[in-house]
Amino acid sequence: MSLSPAARSLVVIPARMASTRLPGKPLADIAGAPMIVQVWRRATEAAVGPVLVACCEQEVFDAVVAAGGQAVMTDVDLPSGSDRVWQAIQRFDPQGDYQVIINVQGDLPTLEPHLITAALAPLAEPSVDIATLVAEITDPEERTNPNVVKAVTGLSAQGGADHGRALYFTRATAPTGDGPLWHHIGLYAYRRSALERFVSLPPSPLEQREKLEQLRALENGMRIDCARVDTVPLGVDTPADLEKARRLLSRT
């Protein structure tokens, strides 16, 4: 089962220079190109639709355009990446030609392109509003690490369905008992109407408590499904992450 051919997809990569732990990271050099350009390249390789960088600094815009990409300037004071994505869509595609929006974080320079494709699969089910990715946790330390967000879903570790409904997301170790725990990967595919609704909603109590934006959708009755994948992409949040990304991409 696949999405209707009429449901055209647009990849949007939100980026801003004001990172708390690694300021200026969109322009950090990785294997001879700014990180945001490396992310744009990975997203382009997925070949699921046009790739757009949503940024609020002229230097990021210029770097993307110089590499042959498309970028849209957004307001600097937007509260979240989701809001940046939505504003960029409105400015780039006001007529609504693209009905599926894939939000790829701007700090995933080693992202495997097939993960973007995998995120689209749950949207084949008409009742799914938002799709995202999970990978089984295999490192025991990750099970209790609050920086590793867990998706509570009924997926089995082996066999069975390739995707399942998300019941909750948490920084705690959950669910309890025997069985797999799922590492949530913050890459989302939205129906355009779902993203429009999501950004119109106020922050929810559980979202504010767990510091997890996706709980706003669940608290307001929206359906999120998780596609199971085998790898967790490297997110560049620290200087050590940046050096690791440089090593990985210098080999390719």
Contacts in CASP RR format, 6 or more apart in sequence:
PFRMAT RR
TARGET T0000
AUTHOR 0000-0000-0000
METHOD contacts of the structure
MODEL  1
MSLSPAARSLVVIPARMASTRLPGKPLADIAGAPMIVQVWRRATEAAVGP
VLVACCEQEVFDAVVAAGGQAVMTDVDLPSGSDRVWQAIQRFDPQGDYQV
IINVQGDLPTLEPHLITAALAPLAEPSVDIATLVAEITDPEERTNPNVVK
AVTGLSAQGGADHGRALYFTRATAPTGDGPLWHHIGLYAYRRSALERFVS
LPPSPLEQREKLEQLRALENGMRIDCARVDTVPLGVDTPADLEKARRLLS
RT
1 124 0 8 1.000
1 125 0 8 1.000
2 124 0 8 1.000
3 9 0 8 1.000
3 100 0 8 1.000
3 120 0 8 1.000
3 123 0 8 1.000
3 124 0 8 1.000
6 99 0 8 1.000
7 99 0 8 1.000
7 100 0 8 1.000
7 123 0 8 1.000
8 49 0 8 1.000
8 97 0 8 1.000
8 98 0 8 1.000
8 99 0 8 1.000
8 100 0 8 1.000
9 48 0 8 1.000
9 49 0 8 1.000
9 98 0 8 1.000
9 100 0 8 1.000
9 101 0 8 1.000
9 102 0 8 1.000
9 120 0 8 1.000
9 189 0 8 1.000
10 49 0 8 1.000
10 50 0 8 1.000
10 52 0 8 1.000
10 89 0 8 1.000
10 92 0 8 1.000
10 93 0 8 1.000
10 98 0 8 1.000
10 100 0 8 1.000
10 101 0 8 1.000
10 102 0 8 1.000
11 43 0 8 1.000
11 46 0 8 1.000
11 48 0 8 1.000
11 49 0 8 1.000
11 50 0 8 1.000
11 51 0 8 1.000
11 52 0 8 1.000
11 102 0 8 1.000
11 104 0 8 1.000
11 116 0 8 1.000
12 51 0 8 1.000
12 52 0 8 1.000
12 53 0 8 1.000
12 54 0 8 1.000
12 85 0 8 1.000
12 88 0 8 1.000
12 89 0 8 1.000
12 101 0 8 1.000
12 102 0 8 1.000
12 103 0 8 1.000
12 104 0 8 1.000
13 36 0 8 1.000
13 39 0 8 1.000
13 40 0 8 1.000
13 43 0 8 1.000
13 51 0 8 1.000
13 52 0 8 1.000
13 53 0 8 1.000
13 54 0 8 1.000
13 103 0 8 1.000
13 104 0 8 1.000
13 105 0 8 1.000
13 106 0 8 1.000
14 54 0 8 1.000
14 55 0 8 1.000
14 81 0 8 1.000
14 82 0 8 1.000
14 84 0 8 1.000
14 85 0 8 1.000
14 88 0 8 1.000
14 103 0 8 1.000
14 105 0 8 1.000
14 106 0 8 1.000
15 26 0 8 1.000
15 36 0 8 1.000
15 39 0 8 1.000
15 53 0 8 1.000
15 54 0 8 1.000
15 55 0 8 1.000
15 60 0 8 1.000
15 106 0 8 1.000
16 26 0 8 1.000
16 55 0 8 1.000
16 56 0 8 1.000
16 57 0 8 1.000
16 60 0 8 1.000
16 76 0 8 1.000
16 84 0 8 1.000
17 23 0 8 1.000
17 24 0 8 1.000
17 25 0 8 1.000
17 26 0 8 1.000
17 27 0 8 1.000
17 57 0 8 1.000
17 59 0 8 1.000
17 60 0 8 1.000
18 24 0 8 1.000
19 25 0 8 1.000
19 107 0 8 1.000
19 237 0 8 1.000
21 237 0 8 1.000
21 238 0 8 1.000
22 28 0 8 1.000
22 236 0 8 1.000
22 237 0 8 1.000
22 238 0 8 1.000
22 239 0 8 1.000
22 241 0 8 1.000
22 242 0 8 1.000
25 35 0 8 1.000
25 107 0 8 1.000
25 236 0 8 1.000
25 242 0 8 1.000
26 34 0 8 1.000
26 35 0 8 1.000
26 36 0 8 1.000
26 55 0 8 1.000
26 57 0 8 1.000
26 60 0 8 1.000
26 63 0 8 1.000
26 106 0 8 1.000
27 34 0 8 1.000
27 35 0 8 1.000
27 36 0 8 1.000
27 59 0 8 1.000
27 60 0 8 1.000
27 63 0 8 1.000
28 34 0 8 1.000
28 35 0 8 1.000
28 236 0 8 1.000
28 242 0 8 1.000
29 35 0 8 1.000
29 246 0 8 1.000
30 38 0 8 1.000
30 109 0 8 1.000
30 242 0 8 1.000
30 245 0 8 1.000
30 246 0 8 1.000
30 249 0 8 1.000
31 38 0 8 1.000
31 246 0 8 1.000
31 249 0 8 1.000
31 250 0 8 1.000
31 252 0 8 1.000
33 41 0 8 1.000
33 67 0 8 1.000
34 63 0 8 1.000
34 67 0 8 1.000
35 106 0 8 1.000
35 107 0 8 1.000
35 109 0 8 1.000
35 236 0 8 1.000
35 242 0 8 1.000
35 245 0 8 1.000
36 53 0 8 1.000
36 55 0 8 1.000
36 60 0 8 1.000
36 63 0 8 1.000
36 64 0 8 1.000
36 106 0 8 1.000
37 63 0 8 1.000
37 64 0 8 1.000
37 67 0 8 1.000
38 109 0 8 1.000
38 110 0 8 1.000
38 245 0 8 1.000
38 249 0 8 1.000
39 104 0 8 1.000
39 105 0 8 1.000
39 106 0 8 1.000
39 107 0 8 1.000
39 108 0 8 1.000
39 109 0 8 1.000
39 111 0 8 1.000
40 51 0 8 1.000
40 53 0 8 1.000
40 64 0 8 1.000
40 67 0 8 1.000
40 69 0 8 1.000
41 67 0 8 1.000
42 108 0 8 1.000
42 109 0 8 1.000
42 110 0 8 1.000
42 111 0 8 1.000
42 112 0 8 1.000
42 113 0 8 1.000
42 116 0 8 1.000
43 51 0 8 1.000
43 102 0 8 1.000
43 104 0 8 1.000
43 111 0 8 1.000
43 113 0 8 1.000
43 116 0 8 1.000
44 51 0 8 1.000
45 113 0 8 1.000
46 113 0 8 1.000
46 114 0 8 1.000
46 116 0 8 1.000
46 117 0 8 1.000
47 113 0 8 1.000
48 102 0 8 1.000
48 116 0 8 1.000
48 117 0 8 1.000
48 120 0 8 1.000
50 70 0 8 1.000
50 98 0 8 1.000
51 69 0 8 1.000
51 70 0 8 1.000
52 70 0 8 1.000
52 71 0 8 1.000
52 72 0 8 1.000
52 88 0 8 1.000
52 92 0 8 1.000
53 60 0 8 1.000
53 61 0 8 1.000
53 64 0 8 1.000
53 69 0 8 1.000
53 70 0 8 1.000
53 71 0 8 1.000
53 72 0 8 1.000
54 71 0 8 1.000
54 72 0 8 1.000
54 74 0 8 1.000
54 81 0 8 1.000
54 84 0 8 1.000
54 85 0 8 1.000
54 87 0 8 1.000
54 88 0 8 1.000
55 61 0 8 1.000
55 64 0 8 1.000
55 71 0 8 1.000
55 72 0 8 1.000
55 73 0 8 1.000
55 74 0 8 1.000
56 73 0 8 1.000
56 74 0 8 1.000
56 75 0 8 1.000
56 76 0 8 1.000
56 78 0 8 1.000
56 84 0 8 1.000
57 76 0 8 1.000
58 73 0 8 1.000
60 71 0 8 1.000
61 71 0 8 1.000
61 73 0 8 1.000
64 70 0 8 1.000
64 71 0 8 1.000
65 71 0 8 1.000
70 92 0 8 1.000
72 88 0 8 1.000
72 91 0 8 1.000
72 92 0 8 1.000
74 84 0 8 1.000
74 87 0 8 1.000
74 88 0 8 1.000
74 91 0 8 1.000
75 87 0 8 1.000
78 84 0 8 1.000
78 87 0 8 1.000
80 213 0 8 1.000
81 103 0 8 1.000
82 103 0 8 1.000
82 195 0 8 1.000
82 198 0 8 1.000
82 199 0 8 1.000
82 213 0 8 1.000
83 199 0 8 1.000
85 101 0 8 1.000
85 103 0 8 1.000
85 195 0 8 1.000
86 195 0 8 1.000
86 196 0 8 1.000
86 199 0 8 1.000
89 98 0 8 1.000
89 101 0 8 1.000
89 192 0 8 1.000
89 195 0 8 1.000
96 192 0 8 1.000
98 192 0 8 1.000
99 191 0 8 1.000
99 192 0 8 1.000
99 193 0 8 1.000
100 120 0 8 1.000
100 123 0 8 1.000
100 189 0 8 1.000
100 190 0 8 1.000
100 191 0 8 1.000
100 192 0 8 1.000
101 189 0 8 1.000
101 190 0 8 1.000
101 191 0 8 1.000
101 192 0 8 1.000
101 195 0 8 1.000
102 116 0 8 1.000
102 119 0 8 1.000
102 120 0 8 1.000
102 187 0 8 1.000
102 188 0 8 1.000
102 189 0 8 1.000
102 190 0 8 1.000
103 187 0 8 1.000
103 188 0 8 1.000
103 189 0 8 1.000
103 190 0 8 1.000
104 111 0 8 1.000
104 116 0 8 1.000
104 187 0 8 1.000
105 186 0 8 1.000
105 187 0 8 1.000
105 235 0 8 1.000
107 235 0 8 1.000
107 236 0 8 1.000
107 237 0 8 1.000
108 187 0 8 1.000
108 233 0 8 1.000
108 234 0 8 1.000
108 235 0 8 1.000
108 236 0 8 1.000
109 234 0 8 1.000
109 236 0 8 1.000
109 245 0 8 1.000
109 249 0 8 1.000
110 233 0 8 1.000
110 234 0 8 1.000
110 245 0 8 1.000
110 248 0 8 1.000
110 249 0 8 1.000
111 187 0 8 1.000
111 233 0 8 1.000
112 231 0 8 1.000
112 233 0 8 1.000
115 133 0 8 1.000
115 185 0 8 1.000
115 187 0 8 1.000
115 229 0 8 1.000
115 231 0 8 1.000
115 233 0 8 1.000
116 187 0 8 1.000
118 133 0 8 1.000
118 227 0 8 1.000
118 229 0 8 1.000
119 131 0 8 1.000
119 132 0 8 1.000
119 133 0 8 1.000
119 187 0 8 1.000
119 188 0 8 1.000
119 189 0 8 1.000
119 227 0 8 1.000
120 131 0 8 1.000
120 189 0 8 1.000
121 131 0 8 1.000
121 162 0 8 1.000
121 163 0 8 1.000
121 227 0 8 1.000
122 128 0 8 1.000
122 131 0 8 1.000
122 163 0 8 1.000
122 164 0 8 1.000
122 189 0 8 1.000
122 225 0 8 1.000
122 226 0 8 1.000
122 227 0 8 1.000
123 131 0 8 1.000
123 189 0 8 1.000
123 191 0 8 1.000
125 225 0 8 1.000
127 223 0 8 1.000
128 191 0 8 1.000
128 223 0 8 1.000
128 224 0 8 1.000
128 225 0 8 1.000
129 190 0 8 1.000
129 191 0 8 1.000
129 194 0 8 1.000
129 217 0 8 1.000
129 222 0 8 1.000
129 223 0 8 1.000
129 224 0 8 1.000
130 188 0 8 1.000
130 189 0 8 1.000
130 190 0 8 1.000
130 191 0 8 1.000
130 194 0 8 1.000
130 195 0 8 1.000
130 198 0 8 1.000
130 214 0 8 1.000
130 217 0 8 1.000
130 222 0 8 1.000
130 223 0 8 1.000
130 224 0 8 1.000
130 225 0 8 1.000
131 163 0 8 1.000
131 188 0 8 1.000
131 189 0 8 1.000
131 190 0 8 1.000
131 224 0 8 1.000
131 225 0 8 1.000
131 226 0 8 1.000
131 227 0 8 1.000
132 151 0 8 1.000
132 166 0 8 1.000
132 184 0 8 1.000
132 185 0 8 1.000
132 186 0 8 1.000
132 187 0 8 1.000
132 188 0 8 1.000
132 189 0 8 1.000
132 214 0 8 1.000
132 224 0 8 1.000
132 225 0 8 1.000
132 226 0 8 1.000
132 227 0 8 1.000
133 184 0 8 1.000
133 185 0 8 1.000
133 186 0 8 1.000
133 187 0 8 1.000
133 226 0 8 1.000
133 227 0 8 1.000
133 228 0 8 1.000
133 229 0 8 1.000
134 151 0 8 1.000
134 153 0 8 1.000
134 155 0 8 1.000
134 182 0 8 1.000
134 183 0 8 1.000
134 184 0 8 1.000
134 185 0 8 1.000
134 226 0 8 1.000
134 227 0 8 1.000
134 228 0 8 1.000
134 229 0 8 1.000
135 182 0 8 1.000
135 183 0 8 1.000
135 185 0 8 1.000
135 228 0 8 1.000
135 229 0 8 1.000
135 230 0 8 1.000
135 231 0 8 1.000
135 232 0 8 1.000
136 157 0 8 1.000
136 180 0 8 1.000
136 181 0 8 1.000
136 182 0 8 1.000
136 183 0 8 1.000
136 228 0 8 1.000
137 143 0 8 1.000
137 148 0 8 1.000
137 150 0 8 1.000
137 180 0 8 1.000
137 181 0 8 1.000
137 182 0 8 1.000
137 183 0 8 1.000
142 148 0 8 1.000
142 181 0 8 1.000
142 183 0 8 1.000
143 173 0 8 1.000
143 181 0 8 1.000
144 173 0 8 1.000
146 171 0 8 1.000
146 172 0 8 1.000
147 171 0 8 1.000
148 171 0 8 1.000
148 183 0 8 1.000
149 169 0 8 1.000
149 170 0 8 1.000
149 171 0 8 1.000
149 183 0 8 1.000
149 184 0 8 1.000
149 186 0 8 1.000
149 212 0 8 1.000
150 169 0 8 1.000
150 170 0 8 1.000
150 171 0 8 1.000
150 172 0 8 1.000
150 173 0 8 1.000
150 174 0 8 1.000
150 181 0 8 1.000
150 182 0 8 1.000
150 183 0 8 1.000
150 184 0 8 1.000
151 166 0 8 1.000
151 168 0 8 1.000
151 169 0 8 1.000
151 182 0 8 1.000
151 183 0 8 1.000
151 184 0 8 1.000
151 226 0 8 1.000
152 166 0 8 1.000
152 167 0 8 1.000
152 168 0 8 1.000
152 169 0 8 1.000
152 170 0 8 1.000
152 174 0 8 1.000
152 175 0 8 1.000
152 182 0 8 1.000
153 164 0 8 1.000
153 165 0 8 1.000
153 166 0 8 1.000
153 167 0 8 1.000
153 182 0 8 1.000
153 226 0 8 1.000
154 164 0 8 1.000
154 165 0 8 1.000
154 167 0 8 1.000
155 161 0 8 1.000
155 163 0 8 1.000
155 164 0 8 1.000
155 180 0 8 1.000
155 182 0 8 1.000
155 226 0 8 1.000
155 228 0 8 1.000
156 180 0 8 1.000
157 179 0 8 1.000
157 180 0 8 1.000
162 227 0 8 1.000
162 228 0 8 1.000
163 225 0 8 1.000
163 226 0 8 1.000
163 227 0 8 1.000
163 228 0 8 1.000
164 225 0 8 1.000
164 226 0 8 1.000
164 227 0 8 1.000
165 223 0 8 1.000
165 224 0 8 1.000
165 225 0 8 1.000
165 226 0 8 1.000
166 214 0 8 1.000
166 218 0 8 1.000
166 224 0 8 1.000
166 225 0 8 1.000
166 226 0 8 1.000
167 218 0 8 1.000
168 174 0 8 1.000
168 215 0 8 1.000
168 218 0 8 1.000
169 184 0 8 1.000
169 210 0 8 1.000
169 212 0 8 1.000
169 214 0 8 1.000
169 215 0 8 1.000
169 218 0 8 1.000
170 210 0 8 1.000
170 212 0 8 1.000
171 210 0 8 1.000
171 211 0 8 1.000
171 212 0 8 1.000
173 181 0 8 1.000
174 181 0 8 1.000
175 181 0 8 1.000
182 226 0 8 1.000
182 228 0 8 1.000
183 232 0 8 1.000
184 226 0 8 1.000
185 229 0 8 1.000
185 232 0 8 1.000
185 233 0 8 1.000
187 233 0 8 1.000
188 214 0 8 1.000
190 198 0 8 1.000
194 217 0 8 1.000
194 222 0 8 1.000
197 220 0 8 1.000
197 222 0 8 1.000
198 216 0 8 1.000
198 217 0 8 1.000
198 222 0 8 1.000
201 216 0 8 1.000
201 220 0 8 1.000
203 216 0 8 1.000
204 215 0 8 1.000
204 216 0 8 1.000
204 219 0 8 1.000
204 220 0 8 1.000
205 219 0 8 1.000
206 212 0 8 1.000
206 215 0 8 1.000
206 218 0 8 1.000
206 219 0 8 1.000
207 213 0 8 1.000
207 214 0 8 1.000
207 215 0 8 1.000
207 216 0 8 1.000
207 219 0 8 1.000
214 224 0 8 1.000
217 224 0 8 1.000
218 224 0 8 1.000
234 241 0 8 1.000
234 244 0 8 1.000
234 245 0 8 1.000
234 248 0 8 1.000
235 241 0 8 1.000
235 245 0 8 1.000
236 242 0 8 1.000
236 245 0 8 1.000
END
